Amino acid sequence: MTIRRLLPALLLLALPLQACPSDTVTDDDDAVDDDDSAADDDDSAADDDDAVDDDDVAGCDASFPFTLEITGDQSLSLPMTQVQCEDQNGDVFQWRYETDDDWVFIVRAGPLGDEPGTYDVRAGSPGSMVVTLAKEGGGEDGVTYNWLSSNPQHNDRNATIDLQVWEGSGGPDGCGLLTSDALGTFDGRMVTLGPQPIPLACD
């Protein structure tokens, strides 16, 4: 074989090899897999590169948005699309969720203390707790279902919070899971909430 015929092959061998581009980039929590390793590539909660945003609050099982299913007096599926969290007086916390058609779901509890844990007024946790589901706007559709720990007529029911993240007055950020008995109207109509436990997250 002549040198002239060997020359193209030799030139190809002499070319520098280019490194393959890395698949590991800053994770954006979308459905596109941009990280082939199991290791997390950001500073928040463990990331699995699927379409579900799991970076909201490290150490919390709750996520937002979510859909609340109610049965009983009414049977409805309520997608909660808006959230507002409010730290009230430093240790009382309120989660407020809204649908696009004027339903609101409110959980307020406290004082929650200094550390995460189970909040259960019936078991001796201090303060009070309110769980409310209401259709705002008045008219024939207006209705309020609730449970109030301070109402003696509600003593046959309970609600508890598995508080997994709590920043107190340094937040506000409260995250956890709600377990609640049925909610009722003033005239005794009842609804059951599901699926339980119900997520309490601020984003």
SEBA-7563 format. One record per residue: x, y, z of N, C-alpha, C, O in turn; residue in one letter. Coordinates in pm, whole numbers, plus 50000, padded with zeros to 5 digits. Example, Ala and Ser with C-alpha at 12.3 -4.5 7.8 and 13.67 -1.06 7.14 Angstrom:
513194943150780512304955050780513204967050780514244966850846A/512854977550708513674989450714512905000350787513415011450804S/
//
This chain:
500864988250000500005000050000500905012450000501855013250077M/500585022049914501445033749902501225043350017500195042850084T/502185052150039502075062350143500895071550114500215076250205I/500665073949980499575082949944498235077349989497355084850033R/498065063949979496795058150021496655057950175495555058850229R/497805056650243497755056350389497525070150451497065071150565L/497845080650377497835094050434496485098250491496465103650601L/495335096050421494055100250483493765093450616493275099750710P/494085080450624493845073350750494715078750861494265080250975A/495985081550827496885087050929496425100750977496545104051095L/495885108750885495395121850924494205120851019494085128751113L/493325111050994492175108951083492625105151223492065109951322L/493625096451231494125092351361494775103751436494805103951559L/495305113251361495995124351425495045134851480495445143351560A/493775134451437492835144451487492595142651637492455131251682L/492535153451713492255152151857490835147051880489905151051811P/490705138151977489395132852012488635143352092489175149252186L/487365145652055486535155152129485775147752239485225137052216Q/485765153652356485035147452468483545148252442483035158152388A/482845137652481481395137652467480795147852564481255148952678C/479805155052519479205164852612478575158052732478035147052721P/478655164552846478105158752969476595160352972476055170552930S/475925150253024474495150953040474075158053167472905161553182D/475005160453259474665165753390474705180953387475775186953378T/473545186953392473445201453392472565205553509472025197153580V/472445218553527471575223153635470165218053612469615219753503T/469585212153712468295205753697467175215953700467185225153782D/466215214353609465115223853601463775217453632462725223553608D/463775205153685462545198553730461485197053622460295196753652D/461925196153495460925193153394461005178453356461755170853416D/460225174553254460155160453219461345155753137461505143753114A/462175165053093463335161353014464445156753107464805163853201V/464975144953081466025139553168467335146553137467945144253032D/467775155153229469045162053208470095157853310471065165053333D/469905146253370470865141253466470735126053471469745120853524D/471715118953417471605104453412472035097653542471875085553557D/472575105253632473005099253757471895100153860470955107953844S/472015092253964471005092554070471255103854169470395107254250A/472435109754161472785120154257472035133054228471745136154113A/471725140354332471035153054317472035163354265473205163454305D/471555172054176472445182154121471995196254158472365205854091D/471215197354262470885210554311470945210454464471285200354525D/470625221654522470825223054666469585220354748469605221854870D/468495216354683467265214154757466975199354771467905191254773S/465695195754780465365181854811465775172354700466075176754589A/465805159454730466235149454633465465150854503464235151954505A/466165150654389465565153354261465615140954175466675134654162D/464485137254114464465125254032464205128153885463895119053808D/464325140753846464235144753706462925141253640462895139353519D/461835140353715460565138553648459815151753649460325161953696D/458585151453595457855163953579457305169253710456875180753716A/457315161253815456815165753944457915173354016459015168254033V/457605185554057458595193754125458745188754268457845190454350D/459895182654296460105177454430461165185454504461755180654601D/461405197654458462415206054520461835216754611462555225854653D/460535215954642459905227054710460445229054852461005239554884D/460295218954935460745220055074461455207155112460845196455113V/462715208255143463465196355181462895190555309462625197855405A/462705177455310462245170755430460745170555449460275166855557G/459965174455347458515174655360457875166055252458295166355136C/456865158255291456185149355198455055156255122454495150355029D/454715168455158453605175455094454075182854970455245186554958A/453155184954876453465192654756452225200254711451105196654745S/452445210554634451385218954581451655221054433452815222454395F/450615221354347449185220954375448685206854402449395197054379P/447445205954451446825192954477445325194154453444805205154438F/444645182854448443205182654428442545176654552442905165854597T/441575183854604440825179454721439505173154675438735179354603L/439275160854717438035153954683437115154554804437515151254915E/435855158854783434905159154893433695150554858433245149954744I/433195143854960431995135454946431085138055066431525143155169T/429825134455050428855136355158427765145655113427015142455021G/427665157355176426665167255139426825171254992425835173754923D/428065171754946428385174054806429485164354765430295160054848Q/429505160954637430595152754582431285160954473430735163054365S/432495165554505433205174654414434685171454411435235166054507L/435305174754300436755174254287437225188654276436865195754181S/438045193054372438435207154381439935208854362440695206654456L/440385212654243441815215054220442255228054288441795238854251P/443125226954385443635238754455444805244454373445865238354362M/444575256354317445555262154224446275274354280447255278954221T/445785279654392446425291354452446675288654600445875282054667Q/447775293854650448115291654790448645304554851449345312254786V/448295306754976448855317855053449135312955194448225308255263Q/450365314055238450745310155374451025322655455451635332155407C/450565322455579450715334255663451105330355804450445322155869E/452185336255850452625334455988451915344856072452115356856053D/451105340456165450305349556246450825349356390450755339156459Q/451325360556433451805362156571452995353256603453225349856720N/453755349456504455005342356530454905327456539455825320556495G/453825321856593453765307456607452415301456568452245289256574D/451475309756527450215304956468450355306056318450775316356266V/450005295356247450255294956103448965291956029448125284156075F/448805298355913447615295855831448015292155689448805298955624Q/447445281055642447525277055502446185280255438445155276055489W/446175287455329444935290955257445085286855111445995291355041R/444185278255066444195273454928442905277654858441855278354921Y/442995280554729441835284854653441755277454520442775273754462E/440525275354474440295270254339440025282054247439945293454291T/439905279154119439595289754023438135293554024437745303353959D/437295286054097435865289154100435375292054243434255288554280D/436235298654321435835304854449435685295454567435085299254668D/436195283254559436275274954679437565278354753438605280654691W/437495278654885438695280854966438795269755071437795265155126V/440035265855097440315255655199441365261655291442465265055248F/441015262855420441875269855515442175260755634441275254355690I/443445260355671443875253355793444685263355874445655269055826V/444265265555999444985274656087445215267756221444285261856277R/446425268256270446745261056394447865268156468448695275056409A/447865266256599448955271656678448525276156817447335277256847G/449525278656900450945279556864451575265956832451285255856897P/452435266056731453045253756684454355250356754454925239756732L/454825259456838456055256556912457295259656831457245267256734G/458405253856871459685256956810460195246356714461105249056636D/459625234456718460165223356639459045216256563457885216856605E/459365209556452458385201056385457895189956477458555186756576P/456755184256445456185173556526454695172556501454175179056411G/454005164456581452565162756565451825173356644452055175256763T/450925180356575450085190256643448685184356657448015181556558Y/448265182556781446985176056810446425182256937446875179157047D/445435191156922444855198057037444215188257133444305189857254V/443565177957079442895168157164443885160357250443525155357357R/445135159457204446155152257280447005161557365448015157357421A/446605174157376447295183257466448125194057401448745201957472G/448165194757267448895205657204448225218857240446995219657245S/449015229257264448435242057309447725249357195447955246657077P/446855258657235446235267157134444985261157074444235254057142G/444765263856947443535259456881443815256656735444875259956682S/442825250356671442975246756530441625248056461440585244956519M/441655252656336440465254256255440725248256118441785250556059V/439765240556069439815235455931438505239755865437425236655915V/438605246955754437425252655689437465250055539438495251655475T/436335246155485436135245355341434895253555309433835251055365L/435025263355221433915272455196433825276055048434835276954978A/432605277955004432325283454872432025298154891430995301754948K/432925306854844432755321054865431825326954760431485320454661E/431435339354782430625346454684429175347854723428425355254659G/428745340754828427375341954873426395335654776426755327354693G/425135339754788424105334154701423755319954739424115315154847G/423055313254649422605299654677423765289854691423655279754760E/424875292754624426015283654627426905285554749427765277154776D/426705296354824427575298954938427345288855049426215286455090G/428435283055098428345273255206429685272555277430725274655215V/429655269555406430885268155484430815255355565429875253155642T/431805246855547431985234755628433215237055714434235241855664Y/433145233655842434345235555923434405226156042433455219156076N/435565226356103435805219956232436645229556314437685234356269W/436175232356435436875241456525437175234156655436265228856719L/438415233856692438775226856815438165233556937437975227157041S/437855246556926437315253857041435805252757054435225257757151S/435145246156958433695244956962433305231957031433605221156980N/432635232557146432265220257219431405210857135431425198757157P/430645216257041429805207856958430615199556857430075190656792Q/431895202556846432765195156754433675185256826434625180156768H/433375182656953434255174057032434295159556984435205152057019N/433305155656904433305141956853434175140256729434265129356673D/434815151156686435685150656569437055156456604437235162756708R/438015154056513439375158956540440105161356409439675156856303N/441205168456418442125170456306443515171956363443695178156468A/444495166556296445885167256342446795170756225446455168556108T/447945176356258448955179856158450265172756191450775173956302I/450775165456095452155160356103453045171156045453285171555925D/453535179856132454315191456090455765187156066456495183956160L/456175187155940457495182055905458545192955888459725190755913Q/458095204855847458995216355835458305228355897457165231455863V/458985234955988458395246556055459485256456085460425253556160W/459365268556026460375278856045459945289656142460725298556175E/458695288956187458225298756283458335312956232458145315456113G/458635322056320458705336056282459875338856188459925349456127S/460805329456175461925331256082461555328155940462345330755849G/460345322455916459925318255783459315329655702460045339055671G/458035329555667457205318355708457295306555612457215308355491P/457445295055664457355282855585456925271555676457665267655766D/455745266255652455245254955726454815244355627454145247355529G/455205232055651454925221355557454655208555634455375205255729C/453615201255593453295188855662452085182155601451725184755486G/451455173455679450315165655633449165166755732449355165255853L/447975169355680446775170855761445945158055756445705152555649L/445515153555873444515142955882443305148955951443415154256062T/442135148155887440965155055940439735146255932439505139355833S/438935146656040437595140956035436705149955949437165159955895D/435435146155937434505153455852434325167855900434465170856018A/434005176555805433675190355834432165192255821431515185355742L/431595201555900430155203255899429715217655890430475226855921G/428475219555848427845232755847427135234955980427035225856063T/426655247156001425955250156126424675242056141424205239856253F/424105237456027422855229856036423075214856019422125207455993D/424335210356033424595196056042424915188755913425045176555915G/425045195755803425455189155678426955186455683427735194955727R/427365174655637428755170555655429405166955522428755162055430M/430725169655514431525164955401432795158255454433345162155557V/433225148155381434485141255410435535145655310435245146955191T/436745148055358437835152755274438745141155235438965132055315L/439265141455116440205131355072441015136154954440755147154903G/441985128554907442545117054981443385121955099443965132755096P/443435113755202444195117455322445445108755335445455097255291Q/446505114355397446585127755453446615138355344447045135955231P/446155150155380446055161455287447335169855297447755173255407I/447955173155183449215180655187449015194855233448055201455195P/449935199655316449995213655356451365218855315452365216455383L/451415225955204452675231255153452445245555105451335249255068A/453495253355107453375267455071453775270354927453575281554880C/454325260654856454655262754715454795249254649455075248454529D/
//
